[in-house]
Amino acid sequence: MKSILLTLMLAGFFMVKAQSIKVACVGDSITEGHGIDEEDKRYPQVLGQLLGNGYEVRNYGISGRTLLKQGDFPYWNEPKYKEVLAWQPDIVVIKLGTNDSKPQNWKYKGDFIDEYLEFIQSFASLPSQPKIYICLPVPVYKDAFSITEEVVKGGVIPRVEQTAKEAKLKTIDLYKALSGHPEMFPDGVHPDAAGASLIAEAVYKKIK
């Protein structure tokens, strides 16, 4: 009898593990966690802690990557892009656009919406049929790395909002969530652990 109960308990455990909701955090250095040495303080890891049991969250952020295909470092070309598609996530959170604001990339701004829609469709067409959220970029408190607040706020964000409207998707307003917190941006562009926690909280509230 005990052995039967143990078998049933183990079967239940593995069934729960197998049914975990898979959350993919796709993005640039802010998703990856640039400047945050402790991995468990980066936003995807904090999100996983907030969501708790029943969810598996993976960090697919890559520093410096763009949404634009003609950008200097397109996310499209990365092995991680193929990996995240192959993982068949149930939820996808996309946070791209900050690096697209750089002059060498923003000159292709006319392609931004169409290519974002194509990027979204590459996830929407997966057999797992994931729920997709796209994030408005965080504020830029000090222009650096060729990234400027003027282009992020006045150029990138309106195009992300238009993309969401056309794709009929919900946005996660990270610009609002991180506004008024320059102290959380040591280099003016990348949030620290406290900022990453605010990102995680904003994403968590939208998912839940």
C-alpha positions as CSV (number, residue, x, y, z in Angstrom):
1,M,0.0,0.0,0.0
2,K,2.8,2.4,0.9
3,S,4.6,1.7,-2.3
4,I,1.4,2.5,-4.3
5,L,0.9,5.8,-2.5
6,L,4.5,6.7,-3.1
7,T,4.2,5.9,-6.8
8,L,1.0,8.1,-7.0
9,M,2.7,10.9,-5.2
10,L,5.8,10.8,-7.5
11,A,3.5,10.6,-10.6
12,G,1.6,13.6,-9.3
13,F,4.9,15.5,-8.7
14,F,6.2,14.9,-12.2
15,M,2.8,15.7,-13.7
16,V,2.9,19.1,-12.0
17,K,6.4,19.7,-13.2
18,A,5.5,18.7,-16.7
19,Q,2.5,21.1,-16.7
20,S,4.5,24.2,-15.5
21,I,3.6,27.3,-17.5
22,K,6.7,28.3,-19.5
23,V,7.5,32.0,-19.5
24,A,10.1,33.3,-22.0
25,C,11.7,36.7,-21.3
26,V,13.0,37.9,-24.6
27,G,15.0,41.1,-24.8
28,D,18.3,43.1,-24.7
29,S,20.8,43.8,-21.9
30,I,18.1,45.1,-19.6
31,T,16.4,41.7,-19.7
32,E,19.8,39.9,-19.6
33,G,20.7,41.8,-16.4
34,H,23.6,44.0,-17.4
35,G,25.4,45.3,-14.4
36,I,23.6,43.0,-12.0
37,D,26.1,40.4,-10.8
38,E,23.7,38.3,-8.7
39,E,21.7,36.3,-11.2
40,D,18.8,35.9,-8.9
41,K,18.4,39.7,-8.8
42,R,17.8,40.0,-12.6
43,Y,14.3,40.7,-13.7
44,P,13.4,37.3,-15.2
45,Q,14.7,35.5,-12.1
46,V,12.8,37.8,-9.8
47,L,9.7,37.3,-12.0
48,G,10.1,33.5,-11.5
49,Q,10.2,34.0,-7.7
50,L,7.0,36.1,-7.8
51,L,5.1,33.7,-10.0
52,G,6.2,30.8,-7.8
53,N,5.4,27.1,-8.3
54,G,3.7,26.2,-11.5
55,Y,5.8,28.5,-13.6
56,E,9.2,28.1,-15.3
57,V,10.7,31.4,-16.3
58,R,13.8,31.6,-18.6
59,N,16.0,34.6,-19.4
60,Y,16.5,35.0,-23.2
61,G,18.0,38.5,-23.0
62,I,21.0,39.3,-25.1
63,S,23.0,42.5,-24.6
64,G,23.1,45.0,-27.4
65,R,20.4,43.3,-29.6
66,T,18.0,45.1,-31.8
67,L,14.5,44.3,-33.1
68,L,15.4,45.8,-36.5
69,K,16.8,43.3,-38.9
70,Q,19.2,45.8,-40.3
71,G,20.4,46.9,-36.9
72,D,24.0,46.3,-35.9
73,F,23.1,43.3,-33.7
74,P,19.7,41.8,-34.7
75,Y,18.1,39.5,-32.2
76,W,16.9,37.5,-35.2
77,N,20.4,36.2,-35.9
78,E,21.0,34.8,-32.5
79,P,21.0,31.1,-31.5
80,K,18.9,32.1,-28.5
81,Y,16.1,33.2,-30.8
82,K,16.0,29.7,-32.3
83,E,16.2,28.2,-28.7
84,V,13.2,30.2,-27.4
85,L,11.1,29.2,-30.4
86,A,12.1,25.6,-29.9
87,W,11.2,25.8,-26.2
88,Q,7.5,26.4,-27.1
89,P,6.8,28.9,-24.3
90,D,3.2,29.5,-23.1
91,I,3.9,33.2,-22.3
92,V,6.4,35.5,-24.1
93,V,7.4,38.9,-22.8
94,I,9.3,40.9,-25.3
95,K,11.4,43.9,-24.3
96,L,13.3,45.3,-27.3
97,G,13.7,48.7,-28.8
98,T,16.3,50.5,-26.6
99,N,19.2,49.6,-28.9
100,D,17.2,50.3,-32.0
101,S,17.3,54.0,-30.9
102,K,21.0,54.2,-31.7
103,P,21.6,56.4,-34.9
104,Q,23.1,53.5,-36.9
105,N,20.0,51.5,-36.2
106,W,17.2,54.2,-36.1
107,K,17.9,55.1,-39.7
108,Y,15.8,52.0,-40.5
109,K,13.0,53.1,-38.3
110,G,10.6,52.8,-41.2
111,D,10.9,49.0,-40.9
112,F,10.3,48.9,-37.1
113,I,6.6,48.2,-36.9
114,D,6.5,45.7,-39.8
115,E,9.4,43.8,-38.4
116,Y,8.1,43.9,-34.9
117,L,4.8,42.4,-36.2
118,E,6.8,39.7,-38.0
119,F,8.7,39.0,-34.8
120,I,5.5,38.7,-32.8
121,Q,4.0,36.4,-35.5
122,S,7.0,34.0,-35.2
123,F,5.9,33.3,-31.6
124,A,2.1,33.5,-32.3
125,S,2.4,30.8,-34.9
126,L,4.0,28.3,-32.5
127,P,2.0,25.2,-31.6
128,S,2.0,26.3,-28.0
129,Q,0.1,29.4,-29.0
130,P,1.7,31.6,-26.4
131,K,0.2,34.7,-24.8
132,I,2.4,37.6,-25.9
133,Y,3.2,40.8,-24.1
134,I,5.3,43.6,-25.5
135,C,7.1,46.1,-23.2
136,L,7.5,49.8,-23.6
137,P,11.2,50.6,-23.0
138,V,12.4,52.0,-19.7
139,P,13.4,55.7,-19.5
140,V,16.9,56.9,-20.4
141,Y,18.1,59.1,-17.5
142,K,21.5,59.9,-19.1
143,D,22.2,59.6,-22.8
144,A,24.9,56.9,-23.2
145,F,26.0,54.1,-25.6
146,S,24.5,56.2,-28.4
147,I,21.1,55.7,-26.7
148,T,19.0,58.9,-26.1
149,E,15.9,59.6,-24.2
150,E,14.6,61.8,-27.1
151,V,14.5,58.9,-29.5
152,V,13.4,56.2,-27.0
153,K,10.5,58.3,-25.7
154,G,9.6,60.2,-28.9
155,G,10.4,57.5,-31.5
156,V,10.5,54.0,-30.2
157,I,7.7,54.0,-27.7
158,P,5.0,55.4,-30.1
159,R,6.0,52.6,-32.6
160,V,5.8,49.9,-29.9
161,E,2.4,51.2,-29.0
162,Q,1.3,51.2,-32.6
163,T,2.6,47.7,-33.0
164,A,0.6,46.5,-30.0
165,K,-2.5,48.1,-31.4
166,E,-2.1,46.4,-34.8
167,A,-1.3,43.1,-33.2
168,K,-4.1,43.5,-30.7
169,L,-1.7,42.8,-27.8
170,K,-1.4,44.2,-24.3
171,T,1.7,46.3,-23.5
172,I,3.6,46.4,-20.2
173,D,4.5,50.0,-19.5
174,L,8.0,49.8,-18.2
175,Y,8.6,53.5,-19.0
176,K,5.9,54.4,-16.4
177,A,7.0,51.7,-13.9
178,L,10.6,53.1,-13.9
179,S,9.8,56.8,-14.2
180,G,11.0,58.9,-11.3
181,H,13.8,56.6,-10.3
182,P,17.1,57.9,-11.8
183,E,18.9,56.6,-8.7
184,M,18.2,53.0,-10.0
185,F,20.1,53.7,-13.2
186,P,23.9,53.9,-12.4
187,D,24.9,54.5,-16.0
188,G,21.7,56.2,-17.0
189,V,20.5,53.4,-19.3
190,H,20.6,50.1,-17.3
191,P,18.5,49.6,-14.2
192,D,20.2,48.1,-11.1
193,A,18.7,45.3,-9.0
194,A,16.1,47.6,-7.5
195,G,15.0,48.6,-11.0
196,A,15.0,45.0,-12.2
197,S,12.7,44.2,-9.3
198,L,10.3,47.0,-10.4
199,I,10.3,45.5,-14.0
200,A,9.6,42.1,-12.6
201,E,6.7,43.4,-10.5
202,A,5.2,45.2,-13.5
203,V,5.4,42.0,-15.7
204,Y,4.0,39.9,-12.8
205,K,1.0,42.2,-12.4
206,K,0.2,41.9,-16.1
207,I,0.6,38.2,-16.2
208,K,-1.4,37.5,-13.1
